[in-house]
Amino acid sequence: MGFEAASRRRHPPPPPSWLCARSPLSTRLSPAHLSTRPASRSFSCKSTALCCSGDSTRPSSSPSARSYGRRWYNPLRRVPTEDRPSPEIVRRWIEADQPLASQTKFTMVSYNILGDKNASKHRDLYTDIPSQYMKWEWRKRVICEELIGWNPDIICLQEVDKYFELSKILEKAGYVGSYKRRTGDAVDGCAIFWKANEFWLLEEESIKFKELGLRDNVAQLSVFQACKAESKQLLVGNIHVLYNPSRGDVKLGQITFQIRHLSSRANSLSEKWGSIPVLLAGDFNTTPQSALYKFLSTSKLDIVSYDRRELSGQRSCHPAQVFGEMQDLSNSLFLIDRFLTCCWTDEEIKTASGNAEGEVVTHPLNLKSSYATIRGSARTRDSNGEPLATSYHSKFFGTVDYIWYSKGLVPTRVLDTPSVDILRRAGGLPCKKVGSDHLALVSEFAFTQDSDVGEGTLLATSQM
């Protein structure tokens, strides 16, 4: 049975004084903002000293300690992960001139924060990560420092299994939250937070895909109104598509159905409130070169034209392959295997498109990616304009996270991702300055000058 918690405020309180100015990324939180317990039991310096120093496993540097712990130098010995210096992760804003942008702007974050249970369950993905960077208390602090440092107006989080711990911290920073836990035995879910003094929640809806005959993931849809510009409204969707790179047939049938259903519900809610703009954020577990990315960005896909095992694009994203350290896998056995698995059955086509005869799958939203719209350097972006990587662990290096937007909004700037060289030096994520195995996507949007709500929306608002 799904677990759900939500809190709403129609008339937000004035913002705390410490939030009046935007905090820099390097701002560290005070214990009062980070504590999820009463002040008398807040984070203690003693309990976090080892994590903050990054030196918890090193022996004492005193002469006596060196005399007992001295070892012969071996040039072939691998440097322990605990002793490896962490590179500086610096992210810079890339701005774009948008002639159609209005003065009403807001910032949005999409972030898969790596659930604590998943981090513990899949330790094989993080063998090169220093142990202190994997601890939830450390990662929670870093994640919240990231989020509050960017000072976003709307936050979409995926893989959340410590919702109340996060919400207590973010509430102190002026946010209100809504959470939807996955169905079945899973303990994580999706969460949306928004600034109470910037947006009012008008309506929300959650989707349990298990009720539609699919797997146990969920999605959120929320309709917001800007507090300082009541004619500006938008719909925000948040989703985490489950990861299974070796079963492209399942992913196609389920992700296309999920996207079609999510897009259909988002489109219906958008029209209900006067055809308001739509934002869809999340971890879609599909790469920019894949067929599923094409489906998202073009609204249609001829499914039988693609190998069902290659639809998400993730099978070629092992770090060793990406970094050119493996031999070419295009041998005869691989080609035979690909030939045998590229055909679609009528049942698979029906799952994907809704009927056995429909080979072209469509969804009703015309979406663009914020990062692909504001292109960056070749050191950080691919041929589509998407980041070269938004996730990095021992078995994956690539991009799977996106913020999609529809007509009525334009991105005015995005926070660029680190270069491949920087990420490689980190040896994987999480690291000292990143609390997850994903990088957060941060985009600033402006409503276009013609995006005011219509008469039907104003009437609906007045009747609430």
LOMI-185493 format. One record per residue (C-alpha): residue in one letter; residue number from 1; x, z, y. Coordinates in steps of 0.25 Angstrom, whole numbers, plus 2048, in hexadecimal, padded with zeros to 3 digits. Each point is the difference from the previous one (the first is absolute). Example, Ala and Ser with C-alpha at 12.3 -4.5 7.8 and 13.67 -1.06 7.14 Angstrom:
# residues 2
   resn   resi    xx    zz    yy
      A      1   831   81F   7EE
      S      2   806   7FE   80E
END
This chain:
# residues 464
   resn   resi    xx    zz    yy
      M      1   800   800   800
      G      2   806   7FC   80D
      F      3   804   80A   80A
      E      4   7FD   7FE   80F
      A      5   803   808   80D
      A      6   7FD   7FB   80E
      S      7   7FF   807   80D
      R      8   7FA   7F9   80D
      R      9   7FF   803   80E
      R     10   7F6   7F9   80A
      H     11   806   807   80D
      P     12   80F   802   7FE
      P     13   807   80C   807
      P     14   80A   7FD   80B
      P     15   80E   7FC   7FA
      P     16   80B   80A   7FE
      S     17   809   801   80C
      W     18   80C   7FC   7F7
      L     19   7FA   7F3   7FC
      C     20   7FE   7FB   80F
      A     21   80D   7F8   7FE
      R     22   804   7F7   7F5
      S     23   80A   807   7F7
      P     24   80D   7F8   7FC
      L     25   802   7FD   7F2
      S     26   80C   80A   7FF
      T     27   7F6   80C   805
      R     28   800   80B   7F6
      L     29   7F4   808   7FE
      S     30   800   80F   803
      P     31   7FC   809   7F4
      A     32   7F3   803   807
      H     33   7FC   7F1   7FE
      L     34   805   7FF   7F2
      S     35   7FB   80C   7FA
      T     36   7F4   7FF   7F6
      R     37   7FF   80F   7FF
      P     38   7FE   80B   80A
      A     39   80B   802   80B
      S     40   806   80C   7F9
      R     41   803   7F7   7F4
      S     42   804   7F4   806
      F     43   80C   7F8   7FC
      S     44   80D   808   800
      C     45   80E   7FB   804
      K     46   805   807   7F4
      S     47   7F7   7F8   7F7
      T     48   804   7F3   806
      A     49   80E   802   804
      L     50   806   7F8   7F3
      C     51   7F7   7F5   803
      C     52   803   7FE   80E
      S     53   80F   801   7FE
      G     54   7FF   7F5   7F5
      D     55   80C   808   7F9
      S     56   7F9   809   7F6
      T     57   808   7FC   7F4
      R     58   80E   800   806
      P     59   80A   80B   7FD
      S     60   806   808   80B
      S     61   80B   7FA   808
      S     62   808   80D   801
      P     63   80E   7FF   7FA
      S     64   7FD   80A   7F5
      A     65   7F4   7F7   7FC
      R     66   809   7F4   800
      S     67   80A   806   7F7
      Y     68   7F6   803   7F5
      G     69   7F8   7F3   802
      R     70   80A   7F6   801
      R     71   7FF   7F3   7F8
      W     72   809   7F4   7FE
      Y     73   7FC   7F4   809
      N     74   7FA   7F5   7F8
      P     75   7FE   7F3   808
      L     76   7F5   7FB   7F6
      R     77   7F8   80C   800
      R     78   7F2   7FE   806
      V     79   7FD   808   80D
      P     80   7F5   80A   7FC
      T     81   7F3   7FD   807
      E     82   800   80E   806
      D     83   80E   7FD   807
      R     84   7FC   7F2   805
      P     85   7FE   7FF   80F
      S     86   7F3   7FC   805
      P     87   800   7F4   809
      E     88   7F9   801   80E
      I     89   7F2   7FA   7FF
      V     90   7FD   7FA   80E
      R     91   7F3   7F9   802
      R     92   7FD   7F8   80D
      W     93   7F4   7FB   806
      I     94   7FE   7F1   801
      E     95   7F6   7FC   80B
      A     96   7F8   7F3   803
      D     97   7F9   7FB   80C
      Q     98   7F1   7FF   7FD
      P     99   7F8   7F9   80B
      L    100   7F3   803   7FA
      A    101   803   80F   7FF
      S    102   7F8   80A   808
      Q    103   805   80D   805
      T    104   7F9   808   7F5
      K    105   80B   802   7F5
      F    106   803   809   7F4
      T    107   80A   802   7F6
      M    108   7FE   800   7F1
      V    109   808   804   7F4
      S    110   7FF   7FC   7F1
      Y    111   809   809   7F7
      N    112   800   802   7F1
      I    113   806   80D   800
      L    114   804   802   7F1
      G    115   7F7   80A   7FA
      D    116   807   80D   7FB
      K    117   7FB   7FE   7F2
      N    118   804   7F1   7FF
      A    119   80E   804   805
      S    120   801   80A   7F5
      K    121   7FA   7F7   7F5
      H    122   809   7F4   803
      R    123   80E   807   802
      D    124   806   7F4   7FA
      L    125   7FD   7F8   80C
      Y    126   809   80A   809
      T    127   80C   803   7F8
      D    128   809   7FC   80B
      I    129   7F8   809   80A
      P    130   806   80D   804
      S    131   7F7   80B   7FA
      Q    132   7FD   807   80D
      Y    133   7FA   7F3   806
      M    134   7F6   800   7F4
      K    135   7FB   80E   803
      W    136   7F2   800   805
      E    137   802   80A   80B
      W    138   80C   7F8   805
      R    139   7F8   7F3   800
      K    140   7F4   806   806
      R    141   808   805   80C
      V    142   807   7F2   802
      I    143   7F3   7F8   7FE
      C    144   7F9   809   80A
      E    145   80C   7FE   80A
      E    146   7FF   7F1   7FE
      L    147   7F1   800   803
      I    148   7FF   809   80C
      G    149   80D   7FA   805
      W    150   7F9   7F2   801
      N    151   7F4   807   806
      P    152   7F6   7F6   7FA
      D    153   7F1   800   803
      I    154   7FC   7FC   7F2
      I    155   807   803   7F3
      C    156   7FD   7FA   7F2
      L    157   807   807   7F5
      Q    158   800   7FD   7F1
      E    159   804   808   7F4
      V    160   7FC   80D   806
      D    161   7FF   80C   7F7
      K    162   803   80B   80A
      Y    163   7F5   7FC   80A
      F    164   7FD   80F   805
      E    165   80F   803   802
      L    166   801   7F3   808
      S    167   7F3   802   808
      K    168   804   80E   804
      I    169   80D   7FA   807
      L    170   7F9   7F4   806
      E    171   7F4   808   805
      K    172   80A   808   808
      A    173   805   7F3   806
      G    174   7F1   7FC   804
      Y    175   7FC   7F8   7F4
      V    176   7F3   800   7F8
      G    177   800   7FB   7F2
      S    178   7F8   7FA   7F4
      Y    179   804   7FF   7F2
      K    180   7FC   7F9   7F3
      R    181   806   804   7F3
      R    182   801   7F6   7F5
      T    183   7F7   801   7F4
      G    184   803   804   7F2
      D    185   80C   809   7FD
      A    186   808   7FC   80C
      V    187   803   80A   80B
      D    188   804   7F7   80C
      G    189   7F8   7F8   809
      C    190   7FF   7F9   80E
      A    191   7FF   808   80D
      I    192   7FD   7FB   80E
      F    193   803   809   80C
      W    194   7FD   7FD   80F
      K    195   802   807   80D
      A    196   7F4   807   804
      N    197   802   7FE   80F
      E    198   802   7F1   7FE
      F    199   7F5   7FC   7F6
      W    200   7F2   804   7FB
      L    201   7FC   7FE   7F2
      L    202   7F3   7F8   7FF
      E    203   7FE   7FD   7F2
      E    204   808   801   7F3
      E    205   7FF   7FB   7F2
      S    206   808   801   7F3
      I    207   801   7F6   7F5
      K    208   803   805   7F1
      F    209   804   7F4   7F9
      K    210   7FE   807   7F2
      E    211   7F1   7FF   803
      L    212   801   7F1   801
      G    213   807   7FF   7F2
      L    214   80E   800   805
      R    215   80C   80B   800
      D    216   800   80D   807
      N    217   805   7FD   80E
      V    218   7F8   801   80C
      A    219   7FF   7FB   80F
      Q    220   7FB   805   80D
      L    221   7F8   7FA   80B
      S    222   7FE   807   80E
      V    223   7FA   7FB   80D
      F    224   806   805   80C
      Q    225   7FD   800   80F
      A    226   80A   802   80B
      C    227   7FE   80D   808
      K    228   805   7FA   80D
      A    229   7FA   7F2   7FE
      E    230   7F2   801   7FA
      S    231   7FE   7F1   7FF
      K    232   80C   800   7F6
      Q    233   7FE   802   7F2
      L    234   807   7FC   7F3
      L    235   7FF   801   7F1
      V    236   80C   806   7F8
      G    237   802   7FE   7F1
      N    238   80A   807   7F7
      I    239   803   7FC   7F2
      H    240   80B   802   7F5
      V    241   800   7F6   7F6
      L    242   805   805   7F3
      Y    243   80E   7FB   7FB
      N    244   802   7F9   7F3
      P    245   809   7F4   802
      S    246   800   7FB   7F1
      R    247   7F1   7FE   800
      G    248   7FE   7F6   80A
      D    249   7F3   7FC   7F9
      V    250   7FA   80E   802
      K    251   805   800   80F
      L    252   7FA   7F3   803
      G    253   7F3   803   7FA
      Q    254   7FF   80E   806
      I    255   807   7FE   80E
      T    256   7F8   7F4   803
      F    257   7F3   807   7FD
      Q    258   805   80C   807
      I    259   804   7F8   80D
      R    260   7F3   7F8   7FF
      H    261   7F8   80C   7FF
      L    262   808   808   80A
      S    263   7FF   7F4   80A
      S    264   7F1   7FE   7FD
      R    265   7FD   80F   803
      A    266   80A   7FF   80D
      N    267   7F9   7F3   804
      S    268   7F2   807   7FF
      L    269   804   80C   807
      S    270   806   7F8   80B
      E    271   7F4   7F8   802
      K    272   7F7   80C   800
      W    273   808   805   80C
      G    274   800   7F3   808
      S    275   80B   7F8   7F8
      I    276   80B   80A   804
      P    277   80F   7FD   7FD
      V    278   805   804   7F2
      L    279   80D   806   7FC
      L    280   804   801   7F1
      A    281   80C   808   7FD
      G    282   807   805   7F3
      D    283   809   7FE   7F4
      F    284   7FB   7F3   7FA
      N    285   80B   7FF   7F6
      T    286   802   7F1   802
      T    287   80C   7F9   807
      P    288   800   7F6   80B
      Q    289   803   7F5   7F7
      S    290   7F5   802   7F6
      A    291   7F3   7FA   7FD
      L    292   7F9   80D   804
      Y    293   806   800   80E
      K    294   7FB   7F2   802
      F    295   7F2   804   7FC
      L    296   801   80B   80A
      S    297   805   7F8   80B
      T    298   7F8   7F3   7FE
      S    299   7F3   806   7FA
      K    300   800   7F7   7F4
      L    301   808   7FD   7F3
      D    302   7FF   7F6   7F5
      I    303   803   80A   7F5
      V    304   803   7F6   7F5
      S    305   80B   7FA   808
      Y    306   809   80C   7FE
      D    307   806   807   7F4
      R    308   7F8   80D   7FE
      R    309   80D   808   7FD
      E    310   806   7FC   80D
      L    311   7F5   802   80A
      S    312   805   80D   806
      G    313   80E   7FB   802
      Q    314   806   80D   7FB
      R    315   807   7FC   7F3
      S    316   80C   7FA   808
      C    317   801   80C   809
      H    318   80A   809   7F8
      P    319   80B   804   809
      A    320   80B   7FA   7F7
      Q    321   7F8   7F3   801
      V    322   7FE   801   80E
      F    323   80F   803   803
      G    324   805   7F5   7F7
      E    325   806   809   7F5
      M    326   7F8   7FA   7F4
      Q    327   801   7F3   7F9
      D    328   7F5   7F5   802
      L    329   7F4   804   7F7
      S    330   7FB   7F1   7FF
      N    331   804   7FE   7F2
      S    332   7F8   7F9   7F6
      L    333   7FA   80C   7FA
      F    334   7FB   804   80E
      L    335   7FA   7F2   803
      I    336   7F9   800   7F2
      D    337   7FA   80E   803
      R    338   7FC   7FC   80E
      F    339   7F9   7F3   7FA
      L    340   7F9   809   7F6
      T    341   7FA   80A   80A
      C    342   7FD   7F7   80C
      C    343   7F2   7FC   7FB
      W    344   7F3   807   804
      T    345   7F4   804   7F8
      D    346   7F2   7FF   804
      E    347   7FF   80F   800
      E    348   80C   801   809
      I    349   7FB   7F6   80A
      K    350   7F2   807   800
      T    351   807   80D   804
      A    352   808   7FA   80B
      S    353   7F5   7F7   806
      G    354   7F3   806   7FC
      N    355   7FC   7F4   7F7
      A    356   806   7F9   7F4
      E    357   800   7F2   807
      G    358   806   804   80E
      E    359   80E   7FE   7FF
      V    360   802   801   810
      V    361   7FF   80F   804
      T    362   7FC   803   80F
      H    363   7FF   80C   809
      P    364   7F8   800   80D
      L    365   80B   806   80A
      N    366   809   7F7   808
      L    367   80D   809   7FF
      K    368   80E   800   806
      S    369   80B   809   7FE
      S    370   805   808   80C
      Y    371   80F   7FF   7FB
      A    372   7FF   7F1   7FD
      T    373   7FA   7FD   80E
      I    374   80B   807   807
      R    375   80D   7FB   7FA
      G    376   80D   807   800
      S    377   80F   7FD   7FC
      A    378   804   7F9   7F3
      R    379   807   80D   7FD
      T    380   7F3   807   7FE
      R    381   7F5   7F5   7FD
      D    382   7FD   7F5   7F6
      S    383   7FB   7F2   802
      N    384   7F2   805   802
      G    385   804   809   80B
      E    386   7FD   80C   7F7
      P    387   80B   80C   7FE
      L    388   80A   7FD   7F5
      A    389   7FD   80D   7FA
      T    390   7F5   80B   802
      S    391   803   807   7F2
      Y    392   80E   803   7F9
      H    393   802   808   7F3
      S    394   809   7FD   7F4
      K    395   7F6   7F6   7FA
      F    396   7FA   7F9   80D
      F    397   805   7FB   80D
      G    398   7F6   7F8   808
      T    399   7F4   800   809
      V    400   7F2   804   7FC
      D    401   7FA   807   80C
      Y    402   7F9   7F9   80B
      I    403   7F7   802   80C
      W    404   7F6   7F5   801
      Y    405   7F7   7FD   80C
      S    406   7F4   7F7   804
      K    407   7FB   7FA   80D
      G    408   7FE   809   80B
      L    409   80E   807   7FF
      V    410   80E   7FB   803
      P    411   80D   807   7FC
      T    412   809   803   80C
      R    413   80C   806   7F9
      V    414   804   805   7F2
      L    415   80B   80A   7FC
      D    416   80A   7F7   7F9
      T    417   805   804   7F2
      P    418   80F   803   7FD
      S    419   809   7F5   7FB
      V    420   803   7FE   7F1
      D    421   80F   805   803
      I    422   7FB   80D   805
      L    423   7F6   802   7F5
      R    424   80B   7FC   7F5
      R    425   809   80B   806
      A    426   7F5   80A   7FF
      G    427   800   7FD   7F1
      G    428   7F0   800   7FF
      L    429   7F5   808   807
      P    430   7FD   80B   803
      C    431   80C   804   808
      K    432   804   80A   80B
      K    433   7F7   7F9   80B
      V    434   7F5   7FA   7F7
      G    435   7F7   809   7F8
      S    436   7FA   7F5   7F6
      D    437   805   7F5   7F8
      H    438   7F8   7F7   809
      L    439   803   7FD   80F
      A    440   7F4   803   80A
      L    441   7FB   7F4   807
      V    442   7FD   803   80F
      S    443   7F8   7F6   809
      E    444   7FB   801   80E
      F    445   7F3   7F8   802
      A    446   7F8   7FC   80C
      F    447   7F1   7FC   800
      T    448   7FF   7F2   805
      Q    449   7F8   7FE   80E
      D    450   7F4   7FA   7F9
      S    451   7FF   80B   7F5
      D    452   7F5   809   807
      V    453   7F5   804   7F7
      G    454   7F3   7F8   800
      E    455   7F2   805   804
      G    456   7FC   803   7F1
      T    457   80C   80A   7FF
      L    458   7FC   807   80D
      L    459   7F2   802   7FB
      A    460   805   805   7F3
      T    461   809   80A   807
      S    462   7F5   805   809
      Q    463   7F7   803   7F4
      M    464   80B   809   7F9
END
